């Protein structure tokens, strides 16, 4: 059994039962996430020496894709935990690795990213939050606009301007740290409704070098060598999984939807045309995303261009696939007898989440013409 098949089978048993409630009530799928931790899936990228699975970026892609084919919300939250974990694996000090990684491997803690800000929008790599140097350590002041898994992750990796000079720094802050305040307004998104993404305020939060991931200025490396491949490909994987969820759902509906004369919806040529196109689009997203992940694993020179292309392709395709599926599903889809309207709402996040598809298109143009990104 492949990793994709293993995770999908797990998700159908331990994630799917909570997906409808998470969407309907806008609540974090805690039971599903706890199952991910219990079964060791949140340890995917933790090195074996710390008790983890030491998976690769290809494993990351396959796992996120499998989860996305069952619950996009859970997949999104999981993906961000992986990105934060990989940031510590790649840039953490030995002391930090010894502190965080065994706990992640044991399913005791989960991580989240506190990168996005209202003032910089989709350009999250230009944070305005301040890390002011003090006599002992630093003091963080500012607001992060969307922290996915807020309240539910144990530590937030917060991106800030380097207090020691140029560049960026990343601090790890416990969710209940003194001076750290969550917005009282609950997340109420159009889609991805269970991701608990709310603003988090840093109000004179005292941190030290123990909270600093790696060294001052390492934030640039974290953003472009970890977040760029693992986050962007993670999103591509989630949306590819969602495409397959919609494809599978509507194909099964078309085959089983019978008319009084005994024929089925799937026998109508127009429906066959749409099914062929949505399935082809889903496969194209999968192929390009896996190709990009393999290129990243091998360190190929075209990896960045392929990574960005995979996100752009999967983001465009998922909206088209879900829209076509809604059309085929007709009244059954519109009346929510099928989950297709939820899939479509989740899909619309594809073009919005930072870095947005517009920004990524510019990045791709720069990458292909030998220019600096961003």
C-alpha positions as CSV (number, residue, x, y, z in Angstrom):
1,X,0.0,0.0,0.0
2,X,1.4,3.4,-1.0
3,X,1.7,6.3,1.5
4,X,-1.2,8.0,-0.3
5,X,-3.4,5.0,0.1
6,X,-2.4,4.5,3.7
7,X,-3.2,8.0,4.7
8,X,-6.4,8.1,2.7
9,X,-7.7,5.0,4.4
10,X,-6.8,6.5,7.8
11,X,-8.6,9.7,6.9
12,X,-11.8,8.0,5.8
13,X,-11.9,6.3,9.3
14,X,-10.6,9.1,11.5
15,X,-11.1,12.4,9.7
16,X,-14.2,12.0,7.5
17,X,-16.6,11.6,10.5
18,X,-15.9,15.1,11.7
19,X,-15.8,17.0,8.3
20,X,-19.4,17.9,8.0
21,X,-19.6,19.3,11.6
22,X,-16.4,21.3,11.1
23,X,-17.9,22.9,8.0
24,X,-21.4,23.3,9.3
25,X,-20.5,24.8,12.7
26,X,-17.2,26.4,11.8
27,X,-15.3,24.4,14.5
28,X,-11.8,23.0,14.5
29,X,-11.8,19.3,13.8
30,X,-10.1,18.5,17.1
31,X,-10.9,14.7,17.1
32,X,-9.5,14.3,13.6
33,X,-6.3,16.3,14.5
34,X,-5.9,14.3,17.7
35,X,-6.0,11.1,15.6
36,X,-3.3,12.5,13.3
37,X,-1.1,13.1,16.3
38,X,-1.9,9.8,17.9
39,X,-1.2,7.8,14.8
40,X,2.2,9.6,14.2
41,X,1.2,11.5,11.1
42,X,2.3,14.8,12.6
43,X,5.8,13.3,13.0
44,X,6.2,12.8,9.3
45,X,9.1,15.2,8.8
46,X,10.8,14.7,12.2
47,X,14.1,12.9,11.8
48,X,14.3,9.3,13.1
49,X,16.8,10.2,15.8
50,X,14.1,12.2,17.5
51,X,11.4,9.5,17.1
52,X,9.9,10.7,13.8
53,X,9.4,9.2,10.4
54,X,12.0,11.3,8.6
55,X,9.7,11.7,5.5
56,X,10.7,13.7,2.4
57,X,8.9,16.5,0.6
58,X,7.4,13.9,-1.6
59,X,5.9,12.2,1.5
60,X,4.6,15.6,2.6
61,X,2.9,16.1,-0.7
62,X,1.3,12.6,-0.8
63,X,0.1,12.9,2.8
64,X,-1.5,16.4,2.3
65,X,-3.0,15.2,-1.0
66,X,-4.6,12.2,0.7
67,X,-6.0,14.2,3.6
68,X,-7.2,16.9,1.1
69,X,-9.2,14.2,-0.7
70,X,-11.2,13.6,2.5
71,X,-11.2,17.0,4.4
72,X,-9.5,20.1,3.0
73,X,-9.7,21.9,6.3
74,X,-7.9,19.2,8.2
75,X,-5.3,18.9,5.4
76,X,-4.7,22.6,5.5
77,X,-4.1,22.7,9.3
78,X,-1.9,19.6,9.1
79,X,0.1,21.0,6.2
80,X,1.0,24.2,8.1
81,X,2.1,22.1,11.1
82,X,4.5,20.3,8.8
83,X,5.9,23.5,7.4
84,X,6.5,24.8,11.0
85,X,8.1,21.5,12.0
86,X,10.4,21.5,8.9
87,X,11.5,25.0,9.9
88,X,12.8,23.7,13.2
89,X,14.3,20.6,11.5
90,X,16.2,22.8,9.0
91,X,17.1,25.8,11.1
92,X,16.7,25.0,14.8
93,X,19.6,24.8,17.2
94,X,20.5,21.4,18.6
95,X,18.8,22.5,21.9
96,X,15.7,23.5,20.1
97,X,15.5,20.3,18.1
98,X,16.0,18.3,21.3
99,X,13.1,20.3,22.9
100,X,10.5,20.4,20.1
101,X,11.1,17.4,17.9
102,X,10.6,14.5,20.4
103,X,7.4,16.1,21.6
104,X,6.1,16.4,18.0
105,X,7.1,12.8,17.3
106,X,5.2,11.7,20.4
107,X,2.1,13.6,19.3
108,X,2.3,15.8,22.4
109,X,2.4,19.1,20.6
110,X,1.5,20.6,17.2
111,X,2.7,23.8,15.6
112,X,1.3,26.6,13.6
113,X,2.5,29.6,11.5
114,X,2.0,33.2,12.5
115,X,3.2,34.9,9.3
116,X,0.3,36.8,7.7
117,X,-0.3,40.5,8.5
118,X,-3.0,42.9,7.5
119,X,-0.5,45.6,6.5
120,X,1.4,43.4,4.0
121,X,-1.4,41.1,2.9
122,X,-0.3,38.4,0.5
123,X,3.3,39.6,0.8
124,X,3.7,37.8,4.2
125,X,7.5,37.8,3.9
126,X,7.6,41.6,4.6
127,X,6.4,41.6,8.2
128,X,5.7,44.8,10.1
129,X,5.6,43.2,13.6
130,X,8.4,44.5,15.7
131,X,11.0,42.6,17.7
132,X,12.4,45.3,19.9
133,X,15.8,44.6,21.5
134,X,15.7,44.9,25.3
135,X,18.3,44.6,28.1
136,X,17.3,40.9,28.4
137,X,16.0,39.5,25.2
138,X,13.4,41.0,22.9
139,X,9.8,42.3,23.0
140,X,7.3,41.5,20.3
141,X,4.5,44.0,19.4
142,X,2.1,43.6,16.5
143,X,-0.7,41.7,15.0
144,X,-0.8,38.5,12.9
145,X,-4.0,38.5,10.9
146,X,-4.6,34.8,10.1
147,X,-3.2,32.1,12.3
148,X,-4.5,28.8,11.2
149,X,-5.2,26.3,14.1
150,X,-5.2,29.2,16.5
151,X,-5.9,28.1,20.1
152,X,-5.4,24.4,19.0
153,X,-1.7,24.5,18.1
154,X,0.7,24.6,21.0
155,X,3.3,26.8,19.5
156,X,3.2,29.6,16.9
157,X,6.2,30.3,14.7
158,X,6.0,34.1,14.3
159,X,7.8,35.9,11.5
160,X,9.3,39.3,12.5
161,X,11.7,41.9,11.2
162,X,15.3,41.1,12.4
163,X,15.9,43.2,15.6
164,X,19.6,42.8,15.1
165,X,19.8,44.2,11.6
166,X,18.6,43.4,8.1
167,X,16.5,40.4,7.2
168,X,13.9,38.4,9.1
169,X,13.8,36.4,12.3
170,X,11.4,33.6,13.5
171,X,10.4,33.2,17.1
172,X,8.5,30.2,18.6
173,X,5.9,31.4,21.1
174,X,3.6,29.2,23.2
175,X,0.0,29.9,22.5
176,X,-0.7,30.9,26.1
177,X,2.4,33.1,26.5
178,X,1.9,36.3,28.6
179,X,0.9,39.2,26.3
180,X,-0.3,37.0,23.5
181,X,-4.0,37.6,22.8
182,X,-6.4,35.9,20.4
183,X,-9.1,37.8,18.7
184,X,-12.5,37.1,20.2
185,X,-14.2,37.0,16.8
186,X,-14.4,33.4,15.6
187,X,-13.3,32.4,12.1
188,X,-16.3,32.4,9.8
189,X,-14.9,31.7,6.3
190,X,-16.8,31.0,3.2
191,X,-14.9,27.7,3.0
192,X,-12.1,25.9,5.0
193,X,-14.5,26.7,7.8
194,X,-12.8,24.6,10.5
195,X,-9.3,26.0,10.3
196,X,-9.8,28.3,13.3
197,X,-7.8,31.1,11.5
198,X,-8.1,34.2,13.7
199,X,-6.0,37.2,14.4
200,X,-3.4,36.9,17.2
201,X,-2.0,40.0,18.9
202,X,1.5,40.3,20.4
203,X,1.4,42.9,23.1
204,X,4.8,43.3,24.8
205,X,5.5,39.6,24.5
206,X,8.9,39.0,26.0
207,X,11.1,36.5,24.1
208,X,14.7,35.4,24.3
209,X,17.3,33.7,22.1
210,X,15.7,30.4,23.3
211,X,12.6,31.4,21.4
212,X,14.6,32.4,18.3
213,X,14.6,29.6,15.7
214,X,18.2,29.3,14.6
215,X,19.9,32.7,14.4
216,X,18.8,36.3,13.7
217,X,18.4,36.6,10.0
218,X,17.5,33.0,9.4
219,X,13.9,34.0,8.7
220,X,14.9,34.7,5.1
221,X,16.2,31.1,4.7
222,X,13.1,29.7,6.5
223,X,10.8,31.6,4.1
224,X,12.5,30.7,0.9
225,X,14.0,27.3,1.5
226,X,11.3,25.8,3.7
227,X,8.1,27.8,3.4
228,X,8.4,28.2,-0.3
229,X,8.7,24.5,-1.2
230,X,6.8,22.9,1.6
231,X,4.0,25.5,2.0
232,X,3.4,26.2,-1.7
233,X,3.5,22.5,-2.6
234,X,1.4,21.7,0.4
235,X,-1.3,24.0,-0.8
236,X,-1.1,22.4,-4.3
237,X,-1.5,19.0,-2.7
238,X,-4.5,20.0,-0.6
239,X,-6.3,21.4,-3.7
240,X,-5.3,18.4,-5.8
241,X,-6.8,16.1,-3.2
242,X,-9.9,18.3,-3.2
243,X,-10.2,18.0,-7.0
244,X,-10.2,14.2,-6.7
245,X,-12.8,14.4,-4.0
246,X,-15.1,16.3,-6.2
247,X,-14.3,14.1,-9.2
248,X,-14.9,10.9,-7.3
249,X,-18.1,12.2,-5.8
250,X,-19.7,13.4,-9.1
251,X,-18.7,10.3,-11.1
252,X,-20.3,8.0,-8.5
253,X,-23.4,10.2,-8.6
254,X,-23.6,10.2,-12.4
255,X,-23.4,6.4,-12.4
256,X,-26.0,5.9,-9.7
257,X,-28.4,8.7,-10.8
258,X,-31.1,6.7,-12.7
259,X,-34.1,8.0,-14.7
260,X,-37.5,6.3,-15.1
261,X,-36.5,4.8,-18.4
262,X,-33.6,3.0,-16.7
263,X,-30.8,5.1,-18.1
264,X,-28.4,7.0,-15.9
265,X,-26.9,10.5,-15.8
266,X,-23.6,9.1,-16.8
267,X,-24.9,8.0,-20.2
268,X,-25.6,11.6,-21.4
269,X,-22.7,12.6,-23.7
270,X,-22.5,16.2,-22.3
271,X,-22.0,14.7,-18.8
272,X,-19.4,12.4,-20.2
273,X,-17.6,15.3,-21.7
274,X,-17.6,17.2,-18.3
275,X,-16.5,14.1,-16.4
276,X,-13.6,13.5,-18.8
277,X,-12.4,17.1,-18.4
278,X,-12.6,17.3,-14.7
279,X,-10.9,14.0,-14.3
280,X,-8.1,15.0,-16.7
281,X,-7.7,18.3,-14.8
282,X,-7.4,16.5,-11.5
283,X,-4.8,14.1,-12.9
284,X,-2.8,17.0,-14.4
285,X,-2.7,18.7,-11.0
286,X,-1.5,15.5,-9.3
287,X,1.2,14.8,-12.0
288,X,2.6,18.3,-11.9
289,X,2.6,18.5,-8.1
290,X,4.4,15.1,-7.7
291,X,6.8,16.1,-10.4
292,X,7.6,19.4,-8.6
293,X,8.1,17.5,-5.3
294,X,10.5,15.1,-6.9
295,X,12.4,18.0,-8.5
296,X,12.7,19.6,-5.0
297,X,13.8,16.4,-3.4
298,X,16.6,16.0,-6.1
299,X,17.6,19.7,-5.8
300,X,17.1,20.3,-9.5
301,X,17.5,23.8,-10.9
302,X,14.0,23.9,-12.3
303,X,12.4,22.9,-8.9
304,X,11.2,26.4,-8.0
305,X,9.5,27.0,-11.3
306,X,7.8,23.6,-11.1
307,X,6.7,24.2,-7.5
308,X,5.1,27.5,-8.4
309,X,3.5,26.0,-11.6
310,X,2.0,23.2,-9.5
311,X,0.4,25.6,-7.2
312,X,-1.0,27.7,-10.0
313,X,-2.3,24.7,-12.0
314,X,-3.9,23.0,-8.9
315,X,-5.5,26.3,-7.8
316,X,-7.0,26.9,-11.2
317,X,-8.1,23.4,-11.7
318,X,-9.8,22.8,-8.4
319,X,-12.2,25.7,-8.9
320,X,-13.0,24.5,-12.4
321,X,-13.4,20.9,-11.3
322,X,-15.7,21.7,-8.4
323,X,-17.7,24.1,-10.6
324,X,-18.2,21.4,-13.3
325,X,-19.1,18.9,-10.6
326,X,-21.7,21.2,-9.3
327,X,-23.2,21.5,-12.8
328,X,-23.3,17.7,-13.2
329,X,-24.8,17.3,-9.7
330,X,-27.6,19.7,-10.5
331,X,-30.3,20.0,-7.8
332,X,-28.7,17.2,-5.7
333,X,-25.5,19.3,-5.5
334,X,-27.2,22.7,-5.0
335,X,-29.5,21.3,-2.2
336,X,-26.5,19.9,-0.4
337,X,-27.5,16.3,-0.8
338,X,-24.0,15.9,-2.1
339,X,-20.9,17.6,-0.5
340,X,-20.0,19.3,-3.8
341,X,-21.0,22.8,-2.6
342,X,-18.7,22.4,0.4
343,X,-15.9,21.4,-2.0
344,X,-16.5,24.4,-4.2
345,X,-16.4,26.8,-1.2
346,X,-13.2,25.2,0.0
347,X,-11.8,25.5,-3.5
348,X,-12.2,29.3,-3.6
349,X,-9.4,29.6,-1.0
350,X,-7.0,28.4,-3.7
351,X,-6.5,31.7,-5.4
352,X,-6.5,33.8,-2.2
353,X,-4.2,32.2,0.3
354,X,-0.8,33.8,0.5
355,X,1.2,33.9,-1.6
356,X,-1.8,34.4,-3.9
357,X,-1.9,33.1,-7.5
358,X,-1.3,36.6,-8.8
359,X,1.9,37.0,-6.8
360,X,3.0,33.5,-7.7
361,X,2.5,34.2,-11.4
362,X,4.9,37.2,-11.1
363,X,7.4,35.0,-9.2
364,X,7.2,32.4,-11.9
365,X,7.8,35.0,-14.6
366,X,10.8,36.2,-12.7
367,X,12.2,32.7,-12.1
368,X,11.9,31.8,-15.8
369,X,13.7,34.9,-16.8
370,X,16.5,34.7,-14.3
371,X,15.3,37.5,-12.0
372,X,15.4,37.8,-8.2
373,X,12.4,36.5,-6.2
374,X,10.5,38.4,-4.8
